[in-house]
């Protein structure tokens, strides 16, 4: 059965065992190559930035790592065949 997303194992082959990361959704420890990275942040209206000034506004994007289970439930990745059949 083929997964609905592509997992690339290229990064972990040369170094051996890949390190573990905590999932930002559920807190489960997952190998780094199995996680799905998503950038979360916020955007301000152009008028507000113009009023305050561009130099005074600092917007940052936070990199969030989700395990496959959380990525499916949050809609980052499509569920597999079984999940599509149920709905």
Secondary structure as GFF3:
##gff-version 3
##sequence-region A 1 87
A	DSSP	alpha_helix	10	13	.	.	.	ID=ss1
A	DSSP	beta_strand	20	22	.	.	.	ID=ss2
A	DSSP	beta_strand	29	31	.	.	.	ID=ss3
A	DSSP	three_ten_helix	32	34	.	.	.	ID=ss4
A	DSSP	beta_strand	36	40	.	.	.	ID=ss5
A	DSSP	alpha_helix	46	52	.	.	.	ID=ss6
A	DSSP	three_ten_helix	54	56	.	.	.	ID=ss7
A	DSSP	beta_strand	62	66	.	.	.	ID=ss8
A	DSSP	alpha_helix	68	74	.	.	.	ID=ss9
A	DSSP	alpha_helix	81	86	.	.	.	ID=ss10
###
